[in-house]
Amino acid sequence: MDFTSFFVLNGKVGVVPSLSGSYLASLVYPSRLIIRSTTSLSIKRVINLDPEFCQRILFLKWCYIEGSDKILVADDKNAKAWIMEDEKWELNISDGYGIKNIQWSQNGSEILVWTDFMLKLTVWSLSKDSGSTIHYPKFFSKGYDYRPTSTHFVLITRPASHDFISIFDYSFNPWRLFKKWCLPTMDAQGCSWSQDGKWLAVWESPMEYKILLYTPNGYLLQQYSAYDIGLGIKTVQWNPPTGKFIAVGSFDGKVRFLDSFTSNSVIEITHAATIKFDGVTVWREIMSSMLIPKYEIVPQPVSLPFVRPNMEDPSSFLGVGILSFNRDGTLVATRNDNMPTILWIWSLSDLTPIAILIYCNPIKVVKWCPFNPFLLSLVCSGESKISNCVYLWNYQWDEPRAFSIPKYDFNVRWLRWLEKPQNIDNLERTGIVIGDKEEFVIGYIIDDNVKNIIN
């Protein structure tokens, strides 16, 4: 991996690549928003901000629609937005109720603002410079989704003592309510459209194992419950690219794959405490004398390390906390939280593990490459020298790889893949933005297998 120079980083938002793959945005105190080119890293635009506002910024969001890059920043009361192609255009939003979350709409024509205490969701129109209100969203950071095949936005609302599904048509300005119905749940925790837009999944809180599948007009197709006693659902994700299956990670340490039409459990996978799989390689991270991470193959059978749940918060080390499909839905990466140092990578063709990776420190971030279905990155937590490493796994490599950041006191806290730039057909290098509290660096993967797959 080749690394760039290190760049100064301030604030809580890190470095955010644009969805077009063309820009990187970061804050530099006391008062600047710096936007760089992802290809040359040269500064393309500097936006001056009020110093007090700059130091309070909590959100930095990109939008890319029809060849236009838009960017917004916001603190807990105010937001500002700009268009990269029009330096004269600027939008200012102020909300006296406070800002708990802010997002671009799917078509880039509105900005969605969730207020404190879940009182309202304001849909702020860029063309009219005004906002319309949706009352009583249940959550501010989850419980909503865009239907991939139409102009419909789903939101879980709770106006009183019951959960409701509200579906809005955002092709109108202001948005129009398309459908609304009451949910048979005590405390719904999330909703998600399938990739083909045919089904809407809604799931209950961990206190009860229940997942519901609806048609877009509100017809309850199926309801599934794996068991009645014990903590229930922890993670949910549709299988890309079509949504034929939905994967449900549970507090019992299993992942169940449900058929999206019948909602029957097709198969379940278990994170066993002892590994004995024919044809599966188990890799374990070891430290060399130079404190450089390496890997060794562990002979089977092998007993995996685990942690006991905290009795004050037993859910913290229970259940499938990471459940992530690759781009084309052929592989899925999972982590069972009572085995926080172990990453399982499963093949969707037969739902058996193709690799099991054991690390020294707990895994905290797992991200698949957005354009290479075989390439995965991860970050581990901890304050040791190992914490300045980025880990990569590729189905076509002979072994996993670990890359130390070339700076002694750099503590990797997050990473973000660089999207393939829209105006570049032949991408020679795959890049990852890597950051700690005060600096960021870009690492480029130099590997023939990676380039051949991307091109």
N, C-alpha and C positions, 0 to 999 in steps of 0.2 A: 504494500500500500504506500502510495506517495502522498505526502502531506504538504499543504500550502503553508504560508506564513500564518502566524496567529493574529487574530483581530480582537480589538477591545469590544467587550460586551457589557451592557448595563441593563438593569431592570429585571422583571420577572418573566418576560415573555420569550426570552431566548432569541434565536435566529429563526425566521420563518421563511422558507422557500415559497415562491409564488406557485400557483397551480399550473401556470403555463410553463414552468421550468426555466424562465428567463431571468428571474430576479431573486435576490436575498434581501430581507429587510431586518434591521436590528436597531436598537436604541443606543445612543451614546450620550451620556450625561455631560453637561446639564440640560441640553435642550435640542437635540437633533435626532431625527429619524433618518437613518442612512440606508439607501437602496443601492445594491451592487448588482452587477451582471454576474450570472452564474458561470459564464464561460471565461471571462477575463478577470473577474473580481474587481474590476474598476468601478468607481462610484458613478452611478447614472443619475442620481438625484439626491439632494439633501433638503429635507423639509424641517424648517425651524419651528419649534414648539415652545410654549410657555414653560419655563423651567419647573414650576410647581406641578403642572399637568404632566410633564414628561416623567417625573419621578413617581407619579401615582399610577401610571398606565398598567393595566392588568390584562388587556386584550390586544392582539395584533392579528388581523384576519385579511386574507387575500380572497379575491374573486376573479375568475377568468371566464368571460362570456364573449363569444363572437370576435375574438382577436383583441379584446380590450382587458387590460389588467387594472383592477381596482383594489385599493387597500384602505383599511380603517384601523384606528387605534382608539381605545376607550379606557377611562378609569371608572370609578364607581358612580359617577354622576354625569359625565360628558363624553361625547364621542366625536371624532373627526374622520372624514373620508376624502380620498383623492382618486383621481383617474390618472394613470401613468402617461397616457397619450395626450392629456389636456392639462397642462400645468396651471391654467387659470381656474379650473373647476375645483371647488372645495365645498364640503357639506359639514355643517355643525349641528349636533343633536344634544339637547340637554333634557334630562329627565329628573324631576324633583323627587320621584319615588325611589331613585337609586337604580343602578344597573348591576344585575347579578350575572347576566350572560348577554352576549351580543353576537349575531351571526349575519352573514349575507344570505339573502334568499337564494333559491335554486336558480332563478333566472337573472340574478344580479340587479334587479330593478328595485328591490327593497332591502332595508336593513331591519332585522328582527331584534327587539330589545326586551329582555325579561327583567322585571322589576323585583325589588325586595319583597319578601313575604308572599311571593307567588300571587300577587294581586292582579297582574295583567301582563299580557304580551302585546307590545306595540309594534305594528307593522308600518315602518316608516318608508313612504314612497319617495324615491329620488326625483321623480318627474314632477310631483305635486308639492314637494317640500313640506309634507304633512304626514300625520300618522293616524291609523285606525287601530282600534283596541279590541283584543280578545281577552275576555275575563277569565280568571281563575285557572291558569295553567297549573298542573299539579307539581311539576318540577321545572327547574331552570336549566339543567345540564343534561337531561335525558327525557324520555317520554314523548319524543316527536320524531318524525321521519318524512322524507319526500318519496312519493311513489315514482319509481323509475320510468314508468311508461305513460304517464299523464301529468297534468298540472294539478296534482292533489297533494296537500300537506296534512298529515295526521298529527293530532295533539291529544294527549291525555289531560283531561280537565277534571277538577273536583270542586264544583260550586258549593256543595254542602257535605253530606255524609256518604255520597256515592261517587264512584269513578265513572267517567264518561269518555267515549271516543268521539272526537269532533274532527271531521274531515272538511277542509276548505279548498276551494278552487282558486288558485293564485293567478289564473289567467285574467281575472277581473281586478279592477282597481277602484275601490278597495276589494279585498278578498271576499268571496261569498261562501257561506256555509253550505256544503254539499250534502252532508249526512251527519247525524248524531245519534248515538244510542248509549244506553246504560250498560255497564259491564257487570257480570256476575262475579266480581272480585271483592275481597276485603281491602286489599291494598296493592293495586297494580303497580308494577315497578318499571315497565318498559314496553315498547312496541316497535315493530320493524316490518317493513314491506319486503316481500320476496323480490328477487332481481327481475322476475318477469312481470311483477305488479299484480299477480293473480291473488295473492294471499297476504293477509295482515296477521302477524303474530303478536299476541299480548300475553304477558306472563305475570304471575302473582309474586308477592314478596316471598322471601325465604321461609316464612312461617308455614307455608303450604305449597306443596309441589303441584302446580297447575299452569299449563300453557294452553292458550286458546288460539284457534286459527279461524279467521273470518274472511269472507269475500269482501270486495270493496264496498258493496251496498249494505253491509252489516249482518249478513247471514252467517250464523255460527256453524262452521263446517264440522269442526271436531274439537274435542277437549281431551287433553292427555294428562295423566298423573301417573308417575312411576311408582310412588309409594305414598302412604298416608301419614306415617309417623316419622318425625325428624325434619331437619332443615332441608329445604327444597332446592330451587334453582338459583345458580350463581352467575352463569354466563350463557348468552344465547347468540348464535350467529348463523345466518343463512349460508348455504353452500353456493359459492359462485361457480359459473357465471349465470346459471338459470334459476337457482333457488329450488331445485328438485328436492333437496333435503334441508332440514333445519337441525343444527347441532345444539344440544342442550347440555351444558356443564353443570353438574350438581354438587351439593355438599357431601354426598357419599363418595366422591372421588371418581365418578364415572361420567363419560360423555355418551349421550344417547342420540342416535341419528333417527329422526322421524321423517316419514314420507309426507311431503307437503300436501298431498291430496287426501290420504286416509288418516294422517296423524298417528299411525301405528309405529311402534318402535321397531325399526328395521334391524338395527344391531346396536350393541353398546360396547364401548372399549373401557378397560379398567387399567388403572395405574398400579400395577402390582408392586408389592414391597420387595419381592425377590424376582429377578429377571432370569428367564431361561427361554429364549426365543431362538430357534434355528435361523441362521442367516442374518441375524441382526447384530450390528456392531455397537458395542457400548464403549464410548469414549470418556476418559476421565482427565480433567485438567490437572497438571502437576506443575510445580515451579522448579525451574532450573536453578543452578547456582548463581546465575546472573539475574535472578528474579524476573525471568522472561517466561511467560506461560507456554507450556507445551501440552501435548496430548499423548496419552497411552491407551492402548486397547485393554479393556478389562475382561479377563476370561470369565465365562459363565459356568455355573450360576453365580450371580452376584446379589448381595443384599444391599438395598439402596438406603442412604442416610435419610432420616426423617426427623421432624420436630414435633413435640407434643403441643397440643392447643393450649393457649393461655386461658385459664379458667375465668378470668375477668372478661375476656372477649373470645369465646371459643370459636367464633366464625372466622377469626383472623388467620388461622392456620388450618383451615378446613376447606375442602372443595376445589373445584377446577377454576382457578383464578385467571388463567390465560388460556384462551381458545381462539386461534387465529388461522384462517385459511390463506393459502397463497393465492396469487392472482387468478389462476385458472381453475382453482378448486380441486386440484389433484393431490395436494398435500395439506396437512393440518398440523400446527404446532400447539402443544398443550403443556401446562404446568399444573400439577396438583399441589395446592398450597401447603400441605403438610410435608411435602418434599420440595422445598423452595429452590434448591440448587440443581434441580434436574429438569431438563427440557426433553420432551418426547416429540418426535417427528413421525407422523403416521402417513402411510399411503392410503388414499381414498379408494384405490382399486380393490384392495382386499381388507382394509382397515386393520393392518398390522404395522407395528413400528418398523421403520427402515433405519432409524438411528436414535440412540439415547445418549444424551450429553450430560455429564456430571461435572459441575463447577465447584470451585472453592467457596464462592460467595453466593448468596441468594440472587436469583434472576429477577430483575425489576422491569426491563423493557425488552420486548420482542417485536421486531418489525420485518415483514417480508418486503423485498424489493418490489416497487410498483410496476415494473415492466419486465423483470426477469423472474419467472415462476419458480426457479430452482434456488434462488439466493435469499438468505435470511441473515439478519443482523440481530445482535442482542447486547445488552449491557447488564452487568452485575453490580449489586450494591456493595458497600463496605468501604473502609478507610485505609485498607492496606495498599501496597504498591500495585496489586492486581486491579485496583479500581481505576487505573488510568488506561485500561485496555478496551478495545472494541473487538467483539467476537463475531466471526462470520462462519456460516455453514453453507455449502453448495453441494447439491446432489451429485454433481459431476466431479467434485474434488476427491482426492484420495483420503483426505482427512480434514477435520475442521481447522480453522486458523484463528490465531489471536494476534492482534496488532497493538503494540504499546504506543501511546501518544508520545511524541518526542519532546516531552517537557516533564520534568521531575514532579512538580507539584500540581499537575493537571489532574483533576478528579472528574471523570466522565459522569455527567448527570443525565444527559439526554442525547438522542441522535435523531436525525431526520434525513430520509433519502432525498436526493435531488431528483426531481422529475425530469424526464427527457424533454429538452427544450422543443417548443413547437416548431421552430424554424430551422431545426437541425435534423436532417434525415439520418446521417451516419454518426452515431454517438460513439466516440472512441473510448471514453472513460466513464465508469460508473462512480458517482460521487456520493458521499455521506457527510452531512454537516454534523459536527460533534462539538458539544459545549459543556463547560462547567459554569461556575458562578460569574466569572469575570472575563472569559475569553472564549473564542470559538475557532475551530480549524476545520478545513475540508480534507477528507481523506479520499483518494481516488484508487479504486481497485484496478490493478494492472494484471489482467488475466485473459488469455485467449478464449477460454470457454465462455467467460462472461460476455466478451464483445461479440462472439459469434451468435449467441442466443439473442442479443439485443438487436443486432443489425437486420 
